Amino acid sequence: MEGKVVIVTGGSSGIGKALAEEFGGHGAKILITGRKQDQLNLVTLELQKKGITISSLVADAGLEADNKKMVEEAVRLYGKIDVLINNAGISMRVLFEDLRMDVFRQLMDTNFYGTVYATKYALPHILESKGSILGISSVNGRRASPARTAYSASKFAMEGFLESLRT
């Protein structure tokens, strides 16, 4: 991974942070995104202290313009993109009959459309570098469970999109 450029959406905590640290530990240059500047700053400083080349950008995965800005920033900082990790996501549990439609839409915007937008803007750079696009899903992207209608729908959609793209 030495010298490769990796974007990790939702990189300020959890799986995203761990992926940034792992790829960065193997010599990749990292751009992480998230919605909270203070959390991004903490992770960036922590990983820089470990010798990782990392930058951060406040971006909401569910907003098309933020995904475009993210790709532009990665290219501005590092000159290319080798790996896009679509990790940003939100979860929720509630019975469908009690679910507000704005919450359903928010899950789809972040979990599904966030992957679509990021992939759309990064794809030309990924093709040029012969890189990779990853999507962090869930068992609920293959098998639904109770009170997870919106979450499962968003992850099923993401998996279908990425499978079609891969094929």
C-alpha positions as CSV (number, residue, x, y, z in Angstrom):
1,M,0.0,0.0,0.0
2,E,3.1,2.2,0.0
3,G,2.2,5.5,-1.7
4,K,-1.4,4.5,-2.5
5,V,-4.2,7.0,-1.8
6,V,-7.1,5.8,0.2
7,I,-10.4,7.7,1.0
8,V,-12.4,6.4,4.0
9,T,-15.8,7.9,4.4
10,G,-17.0,7.8,7.9
11,G,-13.4,7.6,9.0
12,S,-13.7,9.4,12.4
13,S,-14.7,6.3,14.4
14,G,-15.3,2.6,14.5
15,I,-14.6,0.6,11.4
16,G,-13.6,3.6,9.4
17,K,-11.0,4.7,11.9
18,A,-9.6,1.2,12.1
19,L,-9.4,1.0,8.3
20,A,-7.6,4.4,8.1
21,E,-5.1,3.2,10.7
22,E,-4.5,-0.2,9.0
23,F,-4.1,1.2,5.5
24,G,-2.0,4.1,6.8
25,G,0.2,1.8,8.8
26,H,1.1,0.1,5.5
27,G,2.2,3.3,3.9
28,A,-1.0,4.6,2.3
29,K,-1.9,8.3,2.3
30,I,-5.3,8.7,3.8
31,L,-8.3,11.1,3.6
32,I,-11.0,10.5,6.1
33,T,-14.4,12.2,6.1
34,G,-17.1,12.6,8.7
35,R,-19.6,15.1,9.9
36,K,-17.9,16.2,13.2
37,Q,-14.8,18.4,12.9
38,D,-13.7,17.8,16.5
39,Q,-13.8,14.0,16.1
40,L,-12.0,14.2,12.7
41,N,-9.3,16.4,14.3
42,L,-8.8,13.9,17.1
43,V,-8.4,10.9,14.8
44,T,-6.1,12.8,12.4
45,L,-3.8,13.8,15.2
46,E,-3.8,10.4,16.7
47,L,-2.9,8.7,13.4
48,Q,-0.3,11.4,12.5
49,K,1.5,10.6,15.8
50,K,1.8,7.0,14.5
51,G,3.5,8.3,11.4
52,I,0.5,8.0,9.1
53,T,0.0,10.6,6.3
54,I,-3.6,11.6,6.9
55,S,-5.9,14.5,6.2
56,S,-9.6,15.0,7.1
57,L,-12.5,16.7,5.6
58,V,-15.9,17.5,7.1
59,A,-18.4,15.9,4.7
60,D,-21.9,14.4,4.9
61,A,-21.9,11.2,2.9
62,G,-25.6,11.8,2.1
63,L,-24.9,15.0,0.2
64,E,-23.9,14.8,-3.4
65,A,-21.9,18.1,-3.3
66,D,-19.9,16.9,-0.2
67,N,-18.9,13.7,-2.1
68,K,-17.7,15.7,-5.1
69,K,-15.7,18.0,-2.8
70,M,-14.2,14.9,-1.1
71,V,-12.9,13.5,-4.3
72,E,-11.6,16.9,-5.4
73,E,-9.8,17.3,-2.0
74,A,-8.1,13.9,-2.3
75,V,-6.9,14.7,-5.8
76,R,-5.7,18.2,-4.7
77,L,-3.8,16.8,-1.7
78,Y,-2.4,13.6,-3.1
79,G,-2.8,13.7,-6.9
80,K,-4.8,10.6,-7.3
81,I,-7.1,8.0,-5.7
82,D,-6.4,4.3,-5.5
83,V,-9.0,3.1,-3.1
84,L,-12.4,4.3,-2.1
85,I,-13.9,2.8,1.0
86,N,-17.6,3.5,1.3
87,N,-17.9,3.1,5.1
88,A,-20.1,6.0,6.2
89,G,-23.3,4.8,7.6
90,I,-26.0,5.2,10.1
91,S,-28.1,2.6,11.8
92,M,-31.5,2.4,13.6
93,R,-34.0,0.0,15.1
94,V,-37.7,0.7,15.0
95,L,-40.7,-1.1,13.8
96,F,-41.8,0.1,10.4
97,E,-45.2,1.1,11.6
98,D,-43.5,3.6,14.0
99,L,-40.8,4.7,11.6
100,R,-40.8,8.3,10.4
101,M,-40.3,8.6,6.7
102,D,-37.7,11.3,7.1
103,V,-35.6,8.9,9.1
104,F,-36.0,6.2,6.4
105,R,-34.9,8.8,3.8
106,Q,-31.9,9.8,5.9
107,L,-30.7,6.2,6.1
108,M,-31.1,5.8,2.3
109,D,-29.3,9.1,1.7
110,T,-26.3,8.2,3.9
111,N,-26.0,4.4,3.5
112,F,-27.0,4.0,-0.2
113,Y,-26.8,7.3,-2.0
114,G,-23.6,8.2,-0.1
115,T,-22.0,5.1,-1.7
116,V,-23.5,6.1,-5.1
117,Y,-22.3,9.7,-5.0
118,A,-18.8,8.9,-3.7
119,T,-18.4,6.1,-6.3
120,K,-19.6,8.3,-9.1
121,Y,-17.1,11.1,-8.5
122,A,-14.2,8.8,-7.6
123,L,-14.7,6.3,-10.4
124,P,-12.7,8.1,-13.1
125,H,-9.7,8.3,-10.7
126,I,-10.1,4.6,-9.6
127,L,-10.2,3.5,-13.2
128,E,-7.1,5.5,-14.0
129,S,-5.2,4.0,-11.1
130,K,-6.6,0.5,-11.6
131,G,-7.7,0.8,-8.0
132,S,-10.5,-0.6,-5.9
133,I,-13.9,0.4,-4.5
134,L,-15.1,-1.1,-1.3
135,G,-18.4,-1.0,0.5
136,I,-18.8,-1.7,4.2
137,S,-22.1,-3.5,4.5
138,S,-23.8,-5.6,7.2
139,V,-25.4,-9.0,7.5
140,N,-28.5,-6.9,7.2
141,G,-27.5,-6.3,3.6
142,R,-28.1,-9.9,2.9
143,R,-30.7,-11.0,5.5
144,A,-33.2,-8.6,7.0
145,S,-34.0,-8.7,10.7
146,P,-36.9,-7.3,12.7
147,A,-37.2,-3.6,13.2
148,R,-34.4,-3.0,10.7
149,T,-36.5,-2.1,7.6
150,A,-34.8,1.1,6.6
151,Y,-31.3,-0.1,7.6
152,S,-31.7,-3.4,5.7
153,A,-33.2,-1.7,2.6
154,S,-30.2,0.7,2.5
155,K,-27.7,-2.0,2.8
156,F,-29.5,-4.3,0.3
157,A,-29.5,-1.4,-2.1
158,M,-25.8,-0.7,-1.5
159,E,-24.9,-4.3,-2.1
160,G,-26.9,-4.5,-5.3
161,F,-25.3,-1.3,-6.6
162,L,-21.8,-2.5,-5.9
163,E,-22.4,-6.0,-7.2
164,S,-23.8,-4.5,-10.5
165,L,-20.8,-2.1,-10.7
166,R,-18.4,-5.0,-10.1
167,T,-20.0,-7.2,-12.7
